[in-house]
């Protein structure tokens, strides 16, 4: 079919191809598109100004290099007709395609021809062509459908335990036999363990860990990846920073989880990547080789959560996060930062007064001496009487059966109490709704009810933790011994010793008995608890 002639038609021939086009099976090669367009121009005596090719660019947006070059020539009036094989080659965003055909090109006095879809704006019937917007909608549907199918395929792979990331996380690598399987990278995996140990046992924060890694000339993850790929790296290869260390310390991949879906594209039309909430991630345990034990992970995060900075006077609170009140269970805070005059006081007592808890006052040097003495006794027993030590710990476990029963009974009572408080809370709402309670009375009673609920739930969490630690004692004895054997007799305490060996130090209140002041200090060791 011959198109009607107009004075000297000068054409811009536009070709486009992307991966999505190849997937939907509707596209043809760039060379084929180019031949169709040039043959059409020869048949209709149209002069070709230039051919514009975007190979590998999606049609869902118009941020394409040669499309923009073509539009510059259109604006400069170097061409007066734009020709494409079909509408999908021009674009797959039906609103934008429609805008160009019905608004932008007509205002610029540009004729638009889509050969395969029999569209020619010079005929003047595009405004009444009901199939045109439908075709544009279907052209946009293809990449949307491809995106959906691709996303579903990735989800299926992830749920089947296949790693789908482009790169393995630092410390791991993709297997040469199967790129969907991760293996331990023996070259740098020890650096990951070291990072967690610095946080857990030396009390280092993110910045301090970064400084240590930099001082030891450890390649950053990005510099190490560039090295593996034999690519140049133009930044400081040892410039570790807070963000990189934070990312490693919070990546549960090191616990053996296969994690997918941390990020997604904002939409199939956009290249913008957005982070997803952790609850939307796909996390499958036991798939990836585990670099970090759960205990080391917990120790590191407990220390990071409770970590306090050295005071302005230079005093280093080595017991930060470890020392607890035996009555309320909350931390004891340091006061009067002036070397041996430092002392600890219950934080609950400081904030809420003697009506809620007592001071539990203890001098820093008294606590220090007591803990140092107890640790050395334990280290001596492990070194000289290993079997006796094991028997003593296991005997304590056997004698704790009655304590376990007490914990279970209290847990059952708490569960019943929480259920009763929930029922009471619902009744308060009904009474308020029915006009039995005033707003003021409702607020007063509901606040008290909520407070009781919070206390009951907090106590339940404490008991569950206590119960679990009791059950784990038998399995942790050997692990504790391994850690203890790394130390000789201690002459001083530091962060690393305390955080490797001790779970908590529970301080009792001062009590006068027969004119003598006594204060009980209970030391709970990692894995095994208190040693009587």
C-alpha positions, 0 to 999 in steps of 0.5 A: 500500500502506497502512502500519500506523498507530502512535500519532501518527507525526511524520516527518522527510522527508530529501532529498539530491542530489549530482553523483555521483547525477546522473552515475549516472542513478539520482537524481531532483530534490529537488522530485520527492523532496519530492513523493514523500515528502509524498504518501506521508505524506498517504496514510498519515496521517503528520504532517510535522515538517520537510523536510531537504534536502542539495542538492549533498552526497555520500552517501559520508559523513554530514557534511551540514548538514541531515542533522545538523540532522535528527539533532538533532531526532531526538535531541530526540525531536521526530520518531519516523520518518525517511522517504526516497525510497530508501536511496541518498538516505539515504547511499551508505556501506553500513556506515554506512547499515546501522548506522543501520537496524539499530542507531542508529535502533532504539536511539532508537526511531525508525522508518525508511522507504525508500519505493522499496526497500520498507524499513520497520523497523517490520515487524521484517524488516530483520534478515532481509532479505538484499537490504538489505545488497546494495542498500546495497553497490550504492549505495556502488558508484555513487560509487566507480565514478563516482570511478574513471571521473572519475579515468580521464578526467582521466588521459586528458586529461593524457596527451593534453596537456590542462591540467586544473588549476583555476588556471594556475601563477604566470607562466602563464594559461589560453588564452581559446580553450581552457582546457586550454592554457596561455599565457605571462602577459606581466604576471608571467612576468618575475617568475618569471625574476627569482626564478630569476636571484636564486637562480642569479646573486646567490646568494640563498636563499629568504628573501632572495628573498622579502624582495626581492620584498616590498621591490619591492611584487610581488604574491604569487601568491595576491594576484595571482590574487585581483586577476585574479578581482576578489575581495577579499584580506584579507592583506598582498598583498606578503607573500612567504614561503619556502614560496612562493618554494620552490614556484616554484623547484622547479616543473618546469612552468617548464621546459615540463612539463605536470604533473598528479596532484600531489595526489589525494583520499584516497578517494572517501568523503573530501574529504581531499587527499594529496600524491603522490610525484613518481614518481607524477605525470604529466609530459609535456615540451614542452607548456607554454611554457617560461619558464626555460631548463634552464641557468638551472634547473641554475644556480639549483639548483646554487647553492641546493644549495651555498649557504653563509651569510655567516660570523659575522665578516661574510665573504662566501664568493663562491666557495662552490660553485664552487671544486674540487680538481683531484685528488679533484674535491670542494669546497675549504672556506674557513678562518680567516674574517678578511678577507684571511687567509682561505684554502681547503683541500680538504675531502677532505684535511681529513676524510680526511688526506694519505693520500687527497688533498693540501691544495691550499692557496690564499689567498683574495686570491690566488684572487680576483686570479687569477679577476678578472684572467682574467675581464677578459681574457676580457671584453676579448677578447669586446668587442674581438676577438669573431670571434677569440674564437669561432674560438679556442673552436671550435678548442678544440672541434675539438682536443678530439676526442681527449679525447672518445675518451679519455673514451669509452674510460674510460667503456667500461672503467668499465662493464665494471668495474661489471659485474664488481663486480656479478658479484663481489658476487653471488658473495660472496652465494653463497659466504656462503650455501653456507658458504664465507665466514664472516659476518665475512669476507663483511662485510669483502669486501662493504664493499670491493666496495661502496666500489669500486662507489660510486667507479666510479659516481661517476667514471662520472657525472663523465665523462658530465657532462664528455662532455656539456659538451664536445658542448654547447660549439659551441652555448653560445659565442653564449650565453656571449658574450651574457652576457659583453657585459652586463659592462664591465671589472670592478674587483671580483668579486661573487656575480652576476658569478661565478655568471653567467659561471663554472661552476667554478674548479679549483685544483691543488696547490702545486708547487715548481720551481726554488725557485719555488712554482707553482699551476695554476688552471683556470677553466671558463666557462659553456657553453664550459669552459676558455679556453686 
